Amino acid sequence: MEWQELIMDGYGRVLEEIEVALTGMTQDDLDQQPHPDCNSMGWLAWHLTRVQDDHIADLMGEEQLWLKDGWYAKFNRAPDPKDIGWGHTSGQVSSFRSPDVAAVLGYYRAVLDRTKRYIATLTPTDLDRELNEPWFQPLPTVGVRLVSVLSDDLQHAGQIAYVRGLLKGKGWLEAASSTG
């Protein structure tokens, strides 16, 4: 297995995790918070996808799919490239309204496809390229950024499964086995 395949497999597992966790969920389910200060499943799925879209687009020097493909309209949000959920207040999270599960997963699939295409173009030398982000010391590299985004995505995917369990009484494993 090549290193690119390994990283792409990790990002693909994010999709697997959120597909299982969101299977059978309604829009109301997606927006339900287990507590007023907790994130909903829909917000978490949107946020992890927004972060990945933002960061991969930045690494590629291209426009986010959020804007380029009009995903913001499907989520009934402003076309703000900086709106990735970072720093959202409890009020902003509670006012977030998800589209249906198909749209939530469709956006992640589009971002995942782009992420995989990007990773396939990278060389080991590309991974060592330092990013111009002087607020981080030492300067992060492309490789560090890819792993950081993957780690963040997997943590949020686990949170989605946990919230599903809190709200629906089914854990990740039970949900996976009931879908077939």
Backbone bond lengths (Angstrom), bond angles and torsions (degrees), N, CA, C in turn:
res aa  C-N    CA-C-N  psi(-1)  N-CA   C-N-CA  omega(-1)  CA-C   N-CA-C  phi
1 M - - - 1.457 - - 1.528 108.50 -
2 E 1.304 115.45 132.99 1.458 121.16 176.71 1.526 109.50 -81.16
3 W 1.335 116.38 156.59 1.459 120.01 -176.91 1.530 111.40 -60.97
4 Q 1.348 117.69 -35.08 1.467 119.83 179.16 1.527 110.94 -61.91
5 E 1.335 116.48 -41.36 1.460 120.72 178.98 1.526 111.13 -62.63
6 L 1.310 116.31 -37.04 1.462 120.75 179.24 1.530 111.20 -64.09
7 I 1.328 116.89 -46.67 1.465 120.64 179.34 1.530 110.36 -66.90
8 M 1.325 117.10 -42.40 1.469 120.23 178.66 1.526 110.72 -62.33
9 D 1.317 117.09 -37.17 1.461 120.52 177.42 1.525 110.24 -62.00
10 G 1.318 116.83 -41.42 1.468 120.26 177.74 1.519 112.13 -59.83
11 Y 1.318 116.92 -45.98 1.465 120.16 178.42 1.530 111.02 -65.89
12 G 1.326 117.01 -35.33 1.458 120.49 176.74 1.517 112.45 -64.22
13 R 1.321 116.81 -31.23 1.469 120.35 178.49 1.524 111.90 -68.41
14 V 1.320 117.02 -27.13 1.468 119.66 174.63 1.525 108.48 -60.78
15 L 1.330 116.57 -46.51 1.460 120.22 178.08 1.525 110.54 -59.29
16 E 1.317 117.45 -46.54 1.467 120.40 179.69 1.526 111.06 -56.98
17 E 1.325 116.19 -44.66 1.470 120.84 -178.43 1.524 111.82 -63.37
18 I 1.325 116.66 -45.49 1.473 117.41 -176.73 1.524 111.24 -76.28
19 E 1.332 117.86 -29.73 1.468 119.10 175.23 1.525 110.66 -60.68
20 V 1.313 116.62 -46.81 1.468 120.70 -179.83 1.524 110.14 -63.31
21 A 1.325 115.96 -46.98 1.470 119.71 -175.88 1.522 112.42 -66.13
22 L 1.321 118.08 -32.12 1.461 120.45 -175.69 1.529 113.80 -94.84
23 T 1.323 117.15 -6.71 1.459 120.06 179.93 1.525 110.70 -57.24
24 G 1.329 115.43 127.84 1.452 121.32 177.20 1.519 115.35 80.67
25 M 1.323 117.38 1.50 1.457 120.21 -178.70 1.538 110.43 -82.47
26 T 1.314 115.78 141.91 1.466 121.94 175.03 1.525 108.84 -91.59
27 Q 1.326 115.85 171.94 1.467 119.00 175.47 1.529 110.21 -60.46
28 D 1.313 117.74 -40.22 1.469 119.97 177.92 1.523 111.07 -62.19
29 D 1.347 116.59 -40.26 1.468 120.19 177.14 1.532 110.38 -60.81
30 L 1.331 115.60 -43.89 1.463 120.14 -177.64 1.523 111.80 -60.40
31 D 1.325 117.15 -33.68 1.462 121.14 -175.00 1.529 113.65 -94.54
32 Q 1.322 117.20 -4.20 1.459 120.04 -178.66 1.531 110.35 -74.74
33 Q 1.313 115.10 131.94 1.459 121.47 178.06 1.536 108.57 -105.32
34 P 1.319 117.64 135.16 1.461 118.69 178.66 1.532 112.49 -69.18
35 H 1.300 116.81 -16.48 1.467 124.43 179.00 1.525 105.68 -158.51
36 P 1.337 118.55 148.45 1.473 119.71 -178.14 1.534 114.95 -56.46
37 D 1.324 117.42 -23.89 1.467 119.82 179.62 1.529 112.95 -98.24
38 C 1.333 117.55 9.87 1.466 121.59 -179.09 1.525 110.81 -106.03
39 N 1.302 115.10 154.18 1.460 121.12 178.09 1.528 110.63 -79.95
40 S 1.314 115.79 146.82 1.459 121.41 175.03 1.528 109.68 -84.95
41 M 1.324 115.84 164.41 1.462 120.27 177.53 1.524 111.12 -60.99
42 G 1.320 115.98 -42.61 1.462 119.75 -179.08 1.516 112.15 -64.20
43 W 1.345 116.36 -43.25 1.454 119.85 179.37 1.528 109.82 -63.60
44 L 1.327 117.24 -43.40 1.463 120.82 -179.55 1.525 111.52 -61.68
45 A 1.337 117.01 -43.88 1.468 120.22 179.38 1.529 110.72 -64.95
46 W 1.337 115.96 -42.07 1.466 120.39 177.24 1.529 110.08 -61.74
47 H 1.314 116.54 -47.99 1.465 121.76 -176.45 1.532 111.47 -61.61
48 L 1.323 117.77 -48.26 1.465 118.54 -177.56 1.527 110.52 -63.30
49 T 1.332 116.16 -34.24 1.463 119.65 178.58 1.523 110.89 -72.92
50 R 1.320 117.03 -40.30 1.468 120.59 178.49 1.523 110.76 -61.54
51 V 1.332 116.87 -43.94 1.469 119.81 -179.76 1.528 109.89 -61.91
52 Q 1.328 116.58 -46.69 1.455 119.60 179.77 1.527 110.82 -62.23
53 D 1.314 117.17 -45.69 1.469 121.06 179.11 1.526 110.39 -58.84
54 D 1.317 116.79 -47.85 1.468 122.14 -179.33 1.530 111.45 -60.02
55 H 1.319 115.83 -49.87 1.460 119.47 -174.02 1.529 112.67 -71.26
56 I 1.324 117.40 -41.06 1.466 119.50 179.80 1.530 110.18 -68.47
57 A 1.319 117.29 -42.31 1.468 119.97 176.91 1.524 110.23 -58.31
58 D 1.337 116.22 -42.07 1.465 119.91 179.13 1.526 110.74 -62.78
59 L 1.335 117.26 -44.47 1.465 120.04 178.83 1.522 111.16 -61.51
60 M 1.328 116.49 -35.40 1.462 121.34 -178.96 1.523 112.80 -81.28
61 G 1.332 116.59 -15.86 1.455 120.28 -174.92 1.519 111.42 71.38
62 E 1.334 116.88 31.59 1.461 122.21 -177.62 1.519 110.58 -124.72
63 E 1.321 114.97 171.09 1.457 121.92 178.65 1.534 110.46 -74.24
64 Q 1.312 116.05 145.39 1.457 121.01 175.97 1.524 110.26 -63.44
65 L 1.320 116.43 146.26 1.461 120.71 174.83 1.527 110.71 -64.37
66 W 1.317 116.73 -27.58 1.467 122.90 176.11 1.527 110.01 -49.75
67 L 1.329 115.88 -42.94 1.461 121.78 179.91 1.530 111.19 -91.35
68 K 1.313 115.79 -51.68 1.465 122.02 -173.58 1.523 112.07 -56.24
69 D 1.327 117.16 -43.73 1.467 121.46 -176.79 1.525 113.14 -101.76
70 G 1.333 117.02 5.92 1.457 120.71 175.39 1.517 116.13 71.33
71 W 1.331 117.29 25.39 1.470 119.43 179.57 1.525 111.55 -62.02
72 Y 1.312 117.80 -29.26 1.467 120.75 179.63 1.531 110.67 -56.71
73 A 1.320 117.52 -36.54 1.468 120.92 -179.63 1.527 110.99 -68.67
74 K 1.332 116.50 -38.02 1.468 119.82 178.80 1.531 111.59 -65.92
75 F 1.337 116.05 -25.33 1.464 121.55 178.62 1.530 111.82 -97.81
76 N 1.332 115.84 4.40 1.459 122.32 179.71 1.534 111.97 53.70
77 R 1.341 114.15 47.62 1.457 120.99 -179.22 1.521 109.40 -127.03
78 A 1.289 115.02 164.03 1.464 121.07 177.84 1.535 109.23 -69.27
79 P 1.331 117.38 151.65 1.463 120.54 178.52 1.529 111.74 -79.66
80 D 1.309 115.88 56.37 1.465 122.20 -177.49 1.523 109.64 -96.41
81 P 1.336 118.22 111.81 1.464 119.64 -178.24 1.530 113.44 -66.35
82 K 1.317 117.82 -18.00 1.470 120.55 -179.57 1.531 112.49 -88.21
83 D 1.328 117.12 -10.22 1.461 121.26 -179.40 1.519 109.48 -81.20
84 I 1.336 115.14 89.14 1.463 121.00 179.71 1.528 111.34 -118.06
85 G 1.316 116.62 3.97 1.459 120.63 178.85 1.518 114.18 96.81
86 W 1.323 116.66 -15.82 1.462 120.00 179.48 1.524 109.14 -63.55
87 G 1.331 116.84 122.70 1.450 121.63 178.24 1.522 114.18 84.11
88 H 1.333 117.94 6.33 1.465 119.24 177.28 1.529 110.19 -61.23
89 T 1.311 115.29 139.21 1.462 121.53 176.63 1.532 109.33 -80.99
90 S 1.322 115.90 168.95 1.465 120.24 175.69 1.524 110.19 -58.61
91 G 1.334 116.94 -38.01 1.459 120.73 178.49 1.519 112.58 -64.11
92 Q 1.319 116.57 -40.47 1.465 119.64 178.78 1.532 110.80 -66.65
93 V 1.323 115.99 -39.06 1.464 119.61 178.35 1.524 110.38 -66.11
94 S 1.320 117.51 -43.52 1.464 119.99 -177.86 1.527 111.92 -69.62
95 S 1.323 117.99 -24.51 1.476 119.51 178.43 1.530 112.04 -88.19
96 F 1.333 117.73 -6.91 1.466 121.65 179.06 1.521 109.44 -66.73
97 R 1.318 117.03 133.21 1.461 122.17 177.18 1.522 108.70 -122.52
98 S 1.317 114.53 122.07 1.458 121.23 -179.04 1.517 111.15 -79.53
99 P 1.325 116.32 148.88 1.461 117.83 165.03 1.540 107.32 -76.13
100 D 1.290 118.94 -167.73 1.463 119.64 179.35 1.531 110.79 -72.27
101 V 1.325 114.61 169.18 1.465 120.97 -177.70 1.532 110.65 -58.24
102 A 1.323 117.49 -39.16 1.467 120.55 -179.01 1.528 111.36 -58.88
103 A 1.319 117.39 -41.17 1.471 120.02 179.20 1.522 111.09 -69.98
104 V 1.322 116.70 -41.03 1.472 120.50 179.05 1.519 109.38 -60.15
105 L 1.332 116.78 -48.08 1.469 120.45 179.88 1.527 111.36 -71.22
106 G 1.327 117.42 -33.49 1.464 120.55 178.00 1.516 112.19 -61.35
107 Y 1.324 116.14 -41.97 1.465 119.87 178.01 1.523 109.86 -64.34
108 Y 1.343 117.47 -45.17 1.468 117.95 179.59 1.533 110.36 -62.83
109 R 1.318 117.87 -41.91 1.476 120.01 -179.66 1.527 110.88 -60.30
110 A 1.327 117.19 -41.58 1.465 120.60 179.10 1.529 110.77 -63.12
111 V 1.323 116.46 -44.00 1.467 120.86 178.89 1.528 110.21 -67.02
112 L 1.326 116.94 -40.68 1.464 120.82 178.28 1.528 110.52 -61.60
113 D 1.313 118.00 -45.19 1.471 120.63 178.69 1.526 110.69 -57.39
114 R 1.326 115.94 -44.96 1.461 119.79 179.60 1.528 110.61 -65.31
115 T 1.313 116.69 -41.83 1.465 121.29 179.36 1.523 110.41 -59.54
116 K 1.322 116.53 -45.92 1.466 120.26 -179.66 1.530 111.32 -64.60
117 R 1.325 116.48 -41.18 1.474 119.04 177.90 1.531 110.42 -61.70
118 Y 1.329 116.36 -40.79 1.461 120.28 179.34 1.524 110.83 -64.92
119 I 1.324 116.97 -49.06 1.465 120.74 -178.59 1.526 110.69 -58.69
120 A 1.326 116.98 -37.77 1.469 120.86 -179.57 1.525 112.64 -62.51
121 T 1.334 117.46 -22.09 1.468 120.33 -178.88 1.528 112.99 -87.83
122 L 1.322 116.93 -11.62 1.464 120.20 -172.28 1.521 112.65 -80.49
123 T 1.316 114.08 148.25 1.461 122.08 172.53 1.524 107.75 -110.02
124 P 1.323 118.12 164.86 1.471 119.17 175.68 1.532 112.37 -55.64
125 T 1.317 117.81 -34.39 1.464 121.08 177.78 1.522 110.84 -64.61
126 D 1.341 116.84 -38.81 1.468 120.84 178.00 1.526 111.60 -59.35
127 L 1.330 116.75 -35.77 1.465 120.32 -178.34 1.527 112.09 -63.15
128 D 1.314 116.44 -27.70 1.467 120.99 -178.02 1.525 113.80 -87.49
129 R 1.338 117.24 -3.18 1.469 119.68 -179.93 1.519 109.58 -64.00
130 E 1.334 115.29 125.91 1.460 120.71 178.73 1.518 110.28 -78.11
131 L 1.317 114.64 140.77 1.456 121.27 178.47 1.520 109.31 -90.78
132 N 1.304 116.81 145.16 1.460 122.18 -178.85 1.532 109.39 -81.17
133 E 1.322 115.17 74.64 1.459 121.89 -179.36 1.529 108.17 -133.77
134 P 1.338 116.42 76.21 1.463 120.38 -172.88 1.528 114.32 -63.65
135 W 1.343 118.14 -13.23 1.463 120.04 178.11 1.526 111.30 -72.99
136 F 1.355 117.16 -13.38 1.458 121.72 173.93 1.521 108.42 -105.01
137 Q 1.303 116.15 133.22 1.461 120.37 174.86 1.514 108.56 -133.64
138 P 1.299 119.91 126.68 1.459 124.94 -1.51 1.528 110.66 -69.04
139 L 1.317 115.51 164.93 1.454 120.22 -179.88 1.530 109.65 -61.01
140 P 1.336 117.07 134.59 1.465 118.65 176.92 1.521 110.70 -72.24
141 T 1.313 114.56 158.15 1.463 121.10 177.17 1.527 108.90 -112.39
142 V 1.312 115.55 171.48 1.464 120.57 176.47 1.530 109.91 -58.32
143 G 1.324 117.00 -44.01 1.463 120.77 179.83 1.520 112.02 -61.69
144 V 1.321 116.68 -44.24 1.466 120.84 178.52 1.523 109.45 -62.26
145 R 1.325 118.16 -41.79 1.460 121.21 -179.71 1.522 111.15 -63.24
146 L 1.326 117.74 -43.58 1.465 120.85 179.80 1.528 111.48 -60.30
147 V 1.320 116.56 -43.00 1.462 120.09 179.30 1.525 111.09 -70.60
148 S 1.315 117.04 -37.67 1.463 121.38 178.63 1.527 111.54 -61.44
149 V 1.324 116.70 -45.86 1.470 121.01 179.45 1.527 109.63 -65.08
150 L 1.322 117.51 -43.06 1.458 120.90 179.07 1.528 110.94 -61.06
151 S 1.314 116.81 -44.12 1.465 121.05 178.29 1.521 110.86 -60.69
152 D 1.315 117.10 -46.39 1.463 122.01 179.36 1.529 110.70 -61.23
153 D 1.331 116.27 -44.32 1.466 120.87 179.81 1.525 111.23 -61.12
154 L 1.327 116.94 -45.74 1.466 120.01 -178.62 1.527 111.52 -65.66
155 Q 1.324 117.05 -37.40 1.462 119.32 176.52 1.527 110.79 -62.57
156 H 1.332 116.86 -44.92 1.464 120.01 -179.89 1.533 111.66 -68.87
157 A 1.322 117.90 -35.04 1.465 120.27 175.68 1.537 109.94 -62.15
158 G 1.318 116.99 -40.45 1.460 120.41 175.69 1.518 111.98 -64.33
159 Q 1.324 116.46 -37.51 1.466 119.83 177.09 1.524 110.90 -64.31
160 I 1.334 116.95 -38.60 1.466 120.51 177.98 1.526 109.60 -60.63
161 A 1.323 116.93 -46.64 1.463 120.90 179.43 1.529 110.79 -62.40
162 Y 1.309 116.71 -38.86 1.459 120.75 179.36 1.528 111.14 -65.97
163 V 1.333 117.35 -45.16 1.463 120.58 178.69 1.528 109.81 -62.65
164 R 1.330 116.82 -40.61 1.470 119.07 175.91 1.529 110.25 -56.81
165 G 1.310 116.64 -45.03 1.461 120.28 179.06 1.517 112.25 -61.91
166 L 1.329 116.58 -40.93 1.467 120.16 178.20 1.521 111.64 -63.09
167 L 1.322 115.57 -42.87 1.462 120.01 -173.78 1.523 113.74 -85.73
168 K 1.309 117.05 -30.95 1.465 120.33 -173.03 1.529 113.48 -115.04
169 G 1.326 116.76 -5.80 1.456 119.13 178.67 1.507 115.01 74.04
170 K 1.317 116.77 13.18 1.459 120.56 176.50 1.513 108.95 -120.94
171 G 1.289 115.07 129.66 1.447 119.73 175.08 1.510 110.93 -81.87
172 W 1.310 116.52 175.19 1.453 122.30 -178.47 1.518 111.43 -56.77
173 L 1.332 117.81 -47.61 1.449 121.46 -175.40 1.525 111.21 -65.58
174 E 1.329 116.42 -41.26 1.470 119.74 178.70 1.522 110.39 -64.88
175 A 1.331 116.55 -41.87 1.470 120.28 179.34 1.524 110.03 -62.63
176 A 1.326 116.57 -41.28 1.457 120.55 -179.25 1.518 110.98 -64.20
177 S 1.323 117.65 -43.69 1.464 120.01 -178.01 1.517 112.50 -71.84
178 S 1.333 117.77 -26.04 1.465 119.74 -179.37 1.523 112.31 -81.41
179 T 1.354 117.85 -13.90 1.464 120.27 179.65 1.520 111.93 -92.44
180 G 1.283 115.59 -6.88 1.413 116.03 169.08 1.414 126.08 109.27
